Amino acid sequence: MDPDAVLKAAFTGMGKAVAEFSVTLLNYVSDLEPRDREFSEELLMRELRVSRVKAGWLIDRATDLTSRPGVLKAMVEGRVDEGKALMIIDLLRVLSVAHAAIAEEALLAHAEKNSYSTTRQYAVRFIHRLDPKAAERRFTEKRKARMVEKINLDDGMALIRLMMTAHDAAMVYDHVNRIARSLPKDDRTLDQKRSDVARDLLLGHDTPAPQGQTMVYLTMPITSAFGMTNDPAILGGYGPIPARIGRDIAAGGIWKRILTDPMTGMAEEISHVYRPSPQQRELIAARYPTCMAIGCNQPAHRCDLDHCCPFDGTNTTLNNLRPKCRRHHRMKTHSNWKCENQPDGTHTWTTPNGKTEDVHPVPIAEPAPF
């Protein structure tokens, strides 16, 4: 039997089990007397031998999944896994009943054939186009959840978690990263240096100046920048954000013009040397904002630019170059994985056992309606 099919069947079986458990759990809770439902977590603690936090989480998850029967059915049928299902349900919350029904059908169809991260970006863009005000409402709602949390770990360690807007987080990370990269070489990894730099900044200790200016990369159609449309902006390393938020960020930034094909919304071409020019790098990062490996979200400006077809003296071009993070650049070069660029910008990967998967570029602007 095909080992890939066996693996996939086992994975989809997990989703079916979660869906069936969620229905069973809510039936169990609903059968309790009203005065006992408030303390249903305590019953689960005894019956399932879980913590009260875990019991509450199980009930919340079951409530979410059963609130959208179409999504629950897709889980039972193995079309989507638990992560995609919960993500879709969460994104639908701010939509009207009619819009949510339209979006649910489209997002389930997309999720069935794509990774979690690709589906999420598609979902956010779809909802932005369907109801731009809903995207802004969702941003306003989520922004209220800003917080700092300390999570105790084992072996004398702890995790500090900060929740903030995607733009602020991108600026913070870039600032920490630039300082960490400016430090002299020693026995610490780059991650360890970032941790030490973040600690010193929070405690008010002196740190070296960052290398270059702290910045984020934002791409948006000129029509949206001028308020003529509400197409979402794309925040580098994150994905779509509401048009109004993008305009606020862009108002204080440096603008650069990138021409796009009106039929596809994709950025256009350049070049002829092995090492890509700065202009090429900017254009490729605009057209392919993340690593072009399956499900990878590493921002293009932190990736290598890979010659998909080996350099022949003439093919350092937009058609041949694709951003790949160091791990996936090595995978393409040193393993049995293969890749090929398609004329429409799609990047096709072939696995070691001969199966193919397409990674599609995200257009800067929506294609012209003609």
URUR-V714557 format. One line per field, one symbol per residue. phi: phi as a letter, one per 40 degrees, with the letter a starting at -180 (. if undefined). psi: psi as a letter, one per 20 degrees, with the letter a starting at -180 (. if undefined). burial: 1 if it has 9 or more other ideal C-beta (glycine too) atoms within 8 Angstrom, else 0. A space follows every 10 residues. Layout:
# URUR-V714557
phi->???
psi->???
burial->???
This chain:
# URUR-V714557
phi->.cdccccccc cccccccccc cccccccccc cccdcccdbc dcccdccbfb cccccccccc cccccccbdc cccccdcgcb cccccccccc ccdcccdccc cccdcccccc ccbbcdcccc cccccccdcc adcccccccc cccccdabbb bcbcggbabc bbbacdcccc cccccccccd cccccacccc cccccccddc cccgccbccc cgccabbbba ccccdcgcbb cccbcdgbhc bddccccccc dbbccbcbcb cccbgcccca habccccdcc dccccccbcb dcccgcbcdd cbbccccccd dbgbbcbccb cacbcdcccc dccbbccbba ccdcgcbbbb cdcgcbacbc cbccbcdcca
psi->qohghgghgh ghhggggggh hgggghgggh iqqhiihhkh hhghgghilr rhghghgggg ghgggiinhh ggghghijhq rgggghgggg hihiqrgghh gggggghggg hhjrrggghg gggggghghg nhhhghgggg ghhijprpqp oprrkjrrpp ppprqhgghg ggghggghgg iiqqpajqrh ghggghgggh ghijqpqrqq oapprrpppq qhhhhjjhrk pqqoppjfbq qqghgghggh hjapqpppqq phhhjqqrra rkrgpqrhgg ggghhhhnir pjrojpjpqh ijrqopogpq pjiikmrhhh pqpprhghgh ghhjajqqqp pqhjiqopqp rhjjqqppop qpqgrqqql.
burial->0000010010 1111110111 1110110010 0100011001 1111100000 0000110110 1111110101 1101110101 1101111110 1100100011 0111111101 1100011111 1111111101 1101111110 1000000000 0000000000 1100001011 1101111111 1110000000 0011011111 1000000001 0000011111 1011100001 1111111001 1110111011 0000000101 0001111100 1000011001 1111111111 1110010111 1010111100 0000111101 1111100111 1100001010 1100111111 1000000110 1011101000
